[in-house]
Amino acid sequence: MPPLEVLPFAINSPQRNMEIDIKLAEESFKREKFFLRWYGWDRLCLSFGYSQKRLYSTYAVDIPKVLRPTGGGILLHGWDISYAFATPSGVFKSPLQLYRFISEIFVETFRGLGVEVTFSRNKKGEYRRRRLCQLFPTFGEVTYKGKKLVASAVREFKKGNYLIHGSIYISYNPTLAGRYLREDPLRLKNTVATLSELKVKKKTLMEAFIRSLKMRSEERRVGKE
């Protein structure tokens, strides 16, 4: 297995965060190594999935907006922590395999912290009819009591070279979110799980996830020897 480089936690502007994620995917391919980073957002903003370019260009809002290099629907950032994991070619056979790998690590991480999370079994086709990422957990995403906990998306950059990134809310203001997402605040409240609700500190989560990722990566390496 290629080596893993973990970047220190940092808070950046929305645009800078997306630039770094794209750069990590490129560097992972060039340097044949994994990159992982956890990061925050220095202001409230909206991010749009790669396939939402038309909606992104026409969506009028008084906070910044960015286009993600991966898929999915609209996400509101600023109350969350995000992660990005970039892989070199030849490690994962498909985006789905990487998605499953990361989801399993999140489940393992949260359960290790005493939180009983599960995988969503919702069909992807239903999700495609919705423009908001958080309203409907996609198949394989990590949920808590039926509410989306980890929102993730993956994209292949070069053959076998992937980027997966996503977000977890620390706290959530459904009233303000409803204003920016143009959605019923009550509905938003009932679809989002937060670290505050789970009583999990962000530093604790990040450190536990990194330990689990290193362990699972080592297991994959040993299994191939």
N, C-alpha and C positions, 0 to 999 in steps of 0.2 A: 504493500500500500504506500502511496506517496506520503511525504511528511505533511503535518498540519501546522499552520501558522495562525495563532490567535492574536488578533489586533486588540489593543486596549479600548475600553468603552469610551465613546466620545459623543458629544452633542453637536450637531451641525444644522445648517440651513436645509430646507427641503431639497433644493437643487443639488447641493453638495452631497447629500446622502445618496441620491440616485447616481451621481457621477462616480462616487466611490464604489458602489455596488457593481456598476458596469466595469470599472477598472479592475476590480477583484476577479471578475470572470475572465477578463483578458489576461491578467497576470497568472491566473491559475493554469490557463492553457499554455502560456509561454514557459512558465517555470516548473510545470508538472508537479504542483503541490496543492493541497487544500488550503483555503483561507476561510476563517470564521471571524465575524465581528458582531458585537452587540452595540447598538447605538440608540441615541435619542434625537428628538427634533426640537429646535430652538424656538418654535412658534407653532400655533395651530395652522394646519394646512390640509388640503385634500390631495390624495393621490389617485390616479386613474390607471386602470389596466392597459396594457399595450394594445389591446384590440378596441379600446374605447377612444381612439384618437378623435373621432368626430364629436363625441360627447364632450371630451376634454376641451376642444376648441370652442364650443358653444356654451358651455356651462358657466354662467355668470355668478360670481361669488366674491365677497369682499375680503377673503383671505387667500394666501398663495395657493397655487395648485401645481402639481407636477405629474408627469407621465412616467409610470414605472416601466422598467425594461422587461417585466413579466406580465402575466395575464391577471384575470380576476376583475372584480368590480371596484367601485369607489370606496376608499377608506379615509377616515378622518384621523389625522395624526396630531400629536402634541400631548396627549394623555397616555401614551403608550411607550413601550420599548420595542425595538425591532432587532431582528437578526438577519444576517446574510451569510450564506455558505456557498462557496464556489468550488467546483470540482474540476480536475483535469480530465482529459479524455481517457477512455478505457477502463474506468472504475465502475460506473453505473451503465447498465444496458439501455435504460429508458428514463424519461422524466418521472414516470410512475414509480419506478424502482427507487429513485432518489427521494421522491415525495414520501413513500412508505417508510423508508429508512429514517428520515427526519421525524416523521410523525411518531414512529415507535420510540425514538429517543425522548421526545417530549412526554409521551405517556409514561415511560420509565422514570423520567425526571420528576414529574408531578406526583406519581404514586410513591416515589421514594421520599417525597416531602409530606406525605400523608394526605394527598388530595386524590380522590378517586375520579379520574377522568376516563373518558371513553372515546372511541372512534365514531365519527358520524357515518351513517349508512345511507344518507340521502343521495338520490340519483343526480348525476351531473346535468342531465338534460333539463331538469327543473330549475337548477341554478342559472343556466344560461339565459333564462327569461327575466332575470332580475339584474338591475344595474348596481345595487349596493352589495358590497362584499359581505357585510356582517349579518344581513338578514336571513341568510340561508346557508348553513354549513355545508360545504361540499363533501363528497365521498372521501373518507379517510382523514378529514380534519379532526383536530382534538377539541372535544366539547366537555362541558361540565354541567350536569343536570339539564341537558338539552340545549344549552347556550354555547355559542361559539367562544372558544377560549384562545385558540391560536389560528390566525388567518395567514395562510401561506400560498405562495404561487411560485412556479418553476418555469424556466425557459432554457432551451438549448441554444448556445451561442455558436460554437463550432461543433463538429461531429463528436458527440460524447462529452462535450465541455458544457457544464450546466451551472446555472445560478438559481438558487432557491432562497427567497427571503420572505419575511412575514413579520407580523406584529402581535403583541399581547398588550391589552390595556391594563394600566395600573389603576386608574380610576376612570369614571365616565360620567359626563353631564348630558343626560338624554335630552333635556330642554334645549340646550345650545346645539347639540348634535342635530336635533330635528330641524333647526333653522338652516344649518349648512347643507344637510343631506335631503331636505325637503320631504321629511317623513314624520309620521306620528311619533312623538317622543315616548309614549307609553310602549309602542311596539319596539322601538329601539332599546328601551330599558330591559325588555324581556328577552332580548336576543344576544346580549353581551355579558360575558363573565369577566370579572376583573381580578387582579392580584389582591386588591384590597378586600374584596369579597372572600377570597380564599385565604386571606391572612398570610400571604407569602411575600417576602421582601424581594425587590427586583435583583439585588445583589446575590441573594441566596439562590434564586432561580438561575441566574446567569452562570454562577459557579458550578451548580449542580449539573446544568446542561453540558457545560464544557467537560466535566468529569465523565459523564455518560457518553458523550461523543468520542472522547479519546479511548474509552474502554471498548466501545463498539467498533471503532476503526481498527483497534489492535486485534480484536477478535476476527475481523474480516481478513486482516493481514495474515494472521496465524493460520486461518482456515485455508488460505491459498498456497501456503508453503508445502 
